[in-house]
Amino acid sequence: MTSKMDIEFSEREQHILKLLVDHYIAEGQPVGSRTLSRMPGIDISAASVRNVMGDLEQMGLLKSPHTSAGRIPTSKAWRVFVDTMLEVRQLDDKTISEFRTALDPSLSEQNLVKTASSYLSGFTRMAGMVTVPKHEGKAIQQVEFLPLSDRRILAILIMNDNEVQNRIIRVDRDYRKDELEAFSRQLNAEYLGKSLQEVRDSLREDLQNSRDAMSKSMQFMIDIAGEVFVDSGHEQDDNDNMIVAGETNLMRHADLSNMETLKELFDAFHSKRDIYHLLEQCLSADGVQIFIGRESGYDALGECSLVTAPYETDGKVLGVLGVVGPKRMAYDQVIPVVDIASKLLSAALNSRT
């Protein structure tokens, strides 16, 4: 969720909370009342600041990580800060130009997605993620099958934008090369120019209508249809639907130094399933979305924030990109990076259509 919270603040409480959050982002250490009392714009004593901090703690906005006098923001405070106090910076022209150059429209779609993920990670020093575009409408130009060992077959799909997709499937027996070549010729003759979903649906319809009368070759094609002709947004494994870069960057953040926290987070990255499903929820949202802590609904992200934005071509959302890092992130810098990344990736993909 990214809705704003209704909390009654005095101007003094707002000012002290913003100073504390800003200082915590910069220094990464619990902030004490004496430190705050010395900051510009504070015209009250350290004791009075301590009282205000106590009020903020009662509101659920501050907490003490240990026995020190310092306080750090809670997830609730981060949400208030992002929604009501944050001043987002503009990216400098040099950074935008570098990103635009890297997202060269002459690159394949897959390489554009990988580049976007890498640049998000590089700019933010956190983990960058991009969901792979859905391809319901892409037409097949050519299909080839090659035999592999251990009853496996390599399916090579060439799409209408010259993108090549390779998929390894398992079968119940070994097939000779000439058999697979015959299957390829038949598929290419009957289904050239159709989308993956159209091929799959057509084959399954044939299966339902006349399975008993089918030739062995058609039987083979139908049996593997559910594995080969699966479009990226539906039955394909979630690990193939998202590109993640820079997971190890998270180890550098003290907020995520707890080994159990890191283990849960890396397990989530390894499967990618939870994070992918979360990003998919953002497809219908406009602009940048921010999930703080357990707002994501996933325990593995309890100490993290996720900043996302959708990307599109011709007004149709293709996927979502984003950054995951500690809640103590420089939101004023991360938000514009994610925002411009979504716009530049959209522009690069539009230039290819």
C-alpha positions in Angstrom: 0.0 0.0 0.0 1.1 3.6 -0.5 -1.8 5.6 0.9 -1.1 8.5 3.1 -1.6 8.3 6.9 -3.8 10.7 8.8 -1.7 11.8 11.8 -2.2 15.0 13.7 1.2 16.9 14.1 2.2 20.2 15.5 4.6 22.1 13.4 7.4 21.4 15.9 6.7 17.7 15.9 6.8 17.6 12.1 10.0 19.7 12.0 11.8 17.5 14.5 10.7 14.3 12.8 11.9 15.5 9.5 15.3 16.5 10.9 15.6 13.2 12.7 14.8 11.2 9.5 17.1 13.3 7.3 20.0 12.8 9.8 19.3 9.1 10.1 19.4 8.7 6.3 22.7 10.5 6.2 24.5 9.0 9.2 22.8 5.6 9.8 23.0 5.9 13.5 20.3 6.5 16.2 19.6 10.2 16.7 19.6 11.7 20.2 17.9 14.8 21.5 21.2 16.7 22.0 22.1 16.2 18.4 18.7 17.5 17.2 18.8 20.5 19.6 22.0 21.7 17.9 20.5 21.7 14.4 19.4 24.8 12.5 15.9 25.9 13.2 15.7 24.3 16.6 15.0 27.0 19.2 14.3 24.7 22.2 16.5 22.9 24.7 17.6 19.3 24.4 15.2 18.4 27.2 12.3 19.9 25.3 13.4 18.0 22.2 13.5 14.9 24.2 9.9 15.5 25.3 8.8 15.9 21.6 10.7 12.7 20.7 8.8 10.9 23.5 5.5 12.1 22.0 6.6 10.9 18.6 7.5 7.6 20.1 4.0 7.3 21.6 2.5 7.9 18.2 4.5 4.9 16.9 6.8 7.0 14.8 10.1 6.5 16.6 11.7 3.6 18.4 14.9 2.8 20.2 17.0 0.0 18.7 18.9 -0.6 21.9 19.6 1.0 25.3 21.1 4.2 23.8 19.3 7.5 24.1 19.0 7.7 20.3 15.9 6.9 18.3 15.3 5.7 14.7 12.2 6.0 12.5 9.6 3.2 12.4 8.0 2.0 9.2 5.1 4.3 10.1 7.5 7.2 10.2 9.0 6.4 6.9 5.5 6.4 5.3 4.7 9.8 6.8 8.1 11.1 5.7 7.7 9.9 2.1 4.1 11.0 1.8 4.3 14.5 3.4 7.9 15.7 3.9 9.9 14.4 1.0 11.4 16.8 -1.6 12.4 14.7 -4.6 15.5 15.8 -6.4 15.8 16.2 -10.1 18.4 13.9 -11.8 21.3 15.7 -13.4 21.5 15.8 -17.2 24.7 13.8 -17.2 23.0 10.8 -15.4 20.0 11.0 -17.7 22.2 11.1 -20.8 24.2 8.1 -19.6 21.1 6.1 -18.9 19.6 7.0 -22.3 22.7 6.0 -24.1 22.9 2.7 -22.3 19.3 1.9 -23.3 20.1 1.8 -27.0 17.0 0.9 -29.0 19.1 -1.3 -31.3 19.6 -3.7 -28.4 17.4 -6.7 -28.1 14.5 -6.5 -25.8 16.1 -8.9 -23.4 19.3 -6.8 -23.3 17.3 -3.6 -22.7 15.7 -5.2 -19.7 19.0 -6.4 -18.4 20.6 -3.0 -18.9 17.8 -1.3 -17.1 18.1 -3.6 -14.1 21.9 -3.2 -14.0 21.7 0.6 -14.2 19.1 0.8 -11.5 21.4 -1.2 -9.3 24.5 0.8 -10.2 22.9 4.2 -9.6 21.3 3.3 -6.3 23.8 0.8 -4.9 20.9 -1.5 -4.2 19.1 -4.3 -6.0 17.6 -3.4 -9.4 14.7 -5.4 -10.8 12.7 -5.4 -14.1 9.9 -7.8 -15.0 10.3 -9.2 -18.5 7.7 -7.8 -21.0 4.7 -10.0 -21.9 4.5 -11.3 -25.4 1.0 -12.4 -26.0 0.9 -10.6 -29.4 4.4 -11.5 -30.7 4.3 -13.7 -33.8 6.4 -16.7 -34.4 8.7 -16.6 -37.5 10.4 -19.9 -37.1 10.6 -22.9 -34.7 13.4 -25.4 -34.5 13.9 -28.5 -32.2 17.3 -29.9 -31.4 17.9 -33.1 -29.4 19.8 -32.9 -26.2 21.0 -35.6 -23.7 18.8 -37.1 -20.9 15.5 -36.9 -22.8 15.6 -33.2 -23.3 14.9 -31.1 -26.3 16.1 -27.5 -27.1 13.2 -25.5 -28.6 14.4 -22.4 -30.5 11.7 -19.8 -31.1 12.4 -16.9 -33.5 9.9 -14.1 -33.1 8.8 -11.4 -35.5 11.2 -8.8 -34.1 14.1 -11.1 -34.6 14.2 -12.0 -30.9 15.4 -15.5 -30.2 14.0 -17.5 -27.3 15.6 -20.8 -26.2 13.6 -23.2 -24.1 14.7 -26.6 -22.8 11.9 -29.2 -22.4 11.9 -32.7 -21.0 10.2 -35.5 -22.9 9.3 -39.1 -22.2 11.7 -40.6 -24.7 14.7 -39.8 -26.9 13.9 -38.3 -30.3 16.1 -38.6 -33.4 17.2 -35.4 -35.1 15.3 -36.2 -38.3 12.1 -36.6 -36.3 12.5 -33.2 -34.7 13.3 -31.7 -38.0 10.0 -33.1 -39.4 8.1 -31.6 -36.4 9.7 -28.3 -37.0 8.7 -28.2 -40.6 5.1 -29.1 -39.8 4.9 -26.4 -37.1 6.5 -23.8 -39.3 4.1 -24.6 -42.2 0.9 -24.5 -40.1 1.6 -21.8 -37.5 3.9 -19.3 -39.0 2.8 -15.7 -38.1 0.7 -16.8 -35.1 1.4 -15.8 -31.5 2.6 -18.2 -28.9 -0.8 -18.2 -27.2 -2.6 -18.8 -30.5 -0.3 -21.8 -31.3 -0.8 -23.2 -27.8 -4.6 -22.7 -27.9 -4.9 -24.2 -31.4 -2.9 -27.3 -30.5 -4.9 -27.8 -27.4 -8.1 -27.5 -29.3 -6.9 -30.1 -31.7 -6.1 -32.3 -28.8 -9.6 -32.1 -27.5 -11.3 -32.6 -30.8 -9.4 -35.5 -32.4 -6.7 -36.9 -30.1 -7.4 -40.5 -31.0 -7.0 -39.9 -34.7 -3.8 -37.9 -34.6 -0.6 -38.9 -36.1 2.4 -39.4 -33.8 3.9 -36.2 -34.9 0.9 -34.2 -34.1 0.6 -36.0 -30.8 4.2 -34.9 -30.0 3.5 -31.3 -30.8 0.4 -31.2 -28.6 2.1 -32.9 -25.7 4.8 -30.3 -25.6 2.6 -27.4 -26.4 2.0 -26.6 -22.8 5.8 -26.3 -22.2 7.1 -24.7 -25.4 4.3 -22.4 -26.3 3.9 -20.6 -23.0 3.9 -16.9 -23.1 5.9 -15.1 -20.5 3.1 -13.7 -18.5 1.2 -16.9 -17.8 2.6 -20.4 -17.2 6.3 -19.8 -17.6 8.3 -20.0 -14.4 8.5 -16.8 -12.4 12.3 -17.0 -12.4 12.2 -16.3 -16.2 9.9 -13.3 -15.7 12.1 -11.0 -13.8 15.7 -9.8 -14.2 17.5 -8.9 -10.9 20.8 -7.2 -10.6 22.9 -6.2 -7.6 21.5 -8.4 -4.9 24.9 -8.4 -3.2 24.7 -4.6 -2.8 22.3 -5.2 0.0 25.0 -6.8 2.1 26.7 -3.4 2.4 23.8 -1.8 4.2 24.1 -2.0 8.0 20.3 -2.0 8.3 20.3 -5.4 6.6 23.4 -6.9 8.3 21.4 -9.4 10.4 22.2 -12.7 8.9 18.7 -14.1 9.3 17.3 -11.0 7.5 19.7 -11.4 4.7 19.0 -15.1 4.4 15.3 -14.5 4.0 15.9 -11.7 1.5 18.3 -13.7 -0.6 15.9 -16.7 -0.6 13.2 -14.3 -1.9 15.6 -13.1 -4.6 16.5 -16.6 -5.5 13.0 -17.7 -6.1 11.9 -14.2 -7.2 8.3 -15.4 -6.9 7.1 -13.2 -4.1 8.8 -10.1 -5.4 7.6 -10.8 -9.0 4.0 -11.1 -7.8 4.4 -7.8 -5.9 5.7 -6.0 -9.0 2.8 -7.5 -11.0 0.4 -5.7 -8.6 2.0 -2.4 -9.7 1.1 -2.9 -13.4 -2.2 -1.2 -13.0 -0.7 1.7 -11.0 0.3 5.1 -12.4 3.8 6.4 -11.8 6.1 5.6 -8.9 4.8 3.3 -6.1 6.6 2.9 -2.8 6.2 -0.1 -0.4 7.8 0.3 3.0 8.5 -2.7 5.2 5.6 -5.1 5.5 3.3 -3.0 3.3 4.5 -5.3 0.6 2.8 -8.2 2.4 6.0 -10.3 2.4 8.0 -11.0 5.6 11.2 -11.2 3.7 10.9 -7.5 2.8 10.0 -6.4 6.3 13.2 -4.4 6.7 13.2 -3.2 3.1 11.5 -0.6 0.9 10.5 -1.3 -2.7 10.3 1.6 -5.2 8.6 0.7 -8.5 7.2 2.2 -11.7 5.6 0.6 -14.8 7.0 0.8 -18.3 5.0 0.7 -21.5 4.8 0.9 -25.3 2.0 2.6 -27.2 0.1 3.2 -24.0 0.1 -0.4 -22.9 1.9 -1.4 -19.8 4.5 -4.2 -20.5 6.1 -4.6 -17.1 7.4 -3.0 -14.0 10.9 -2.0 -12.9 12.1 -1.1 -9.4 14.7 -1.0 -6.7 14.7 -2.8 -3.4 16.9 -1.7 -0.5 16.8 -0.8 3.2 14.1 1.4 4.6 16.9 3.9 5.3 17.4 4.8 1.7 17.7 8.3 0.1 14.2 8.3 -1.3 14.7 11.8 -2.8 17.4 10.2 -5.1 15.9 6.8 -5.7 12.5 7.9 -6.7 13.6 10.0 -9.7 16.0 7.3 -10.8 13.2 4.7 -10.9 10.9 7.3 -12.6 13.3 8.2 -15.3 14.3 4.5 -15.8 10.7 3.6 -16.6 10.4 6.5 -19.0 13.7 5.8 -20.8 13.0 2.1 -21.1 9.5 2.8 -22.5 11.1 5.2 -25.0 13.7 2.6 -26.1 11.0 -0.1 -26.5 8.8 2.3 -28.4 11.6 3.1 -30.8 11.9 -0.6 -31.6 8.2 -1.1 -32.6 
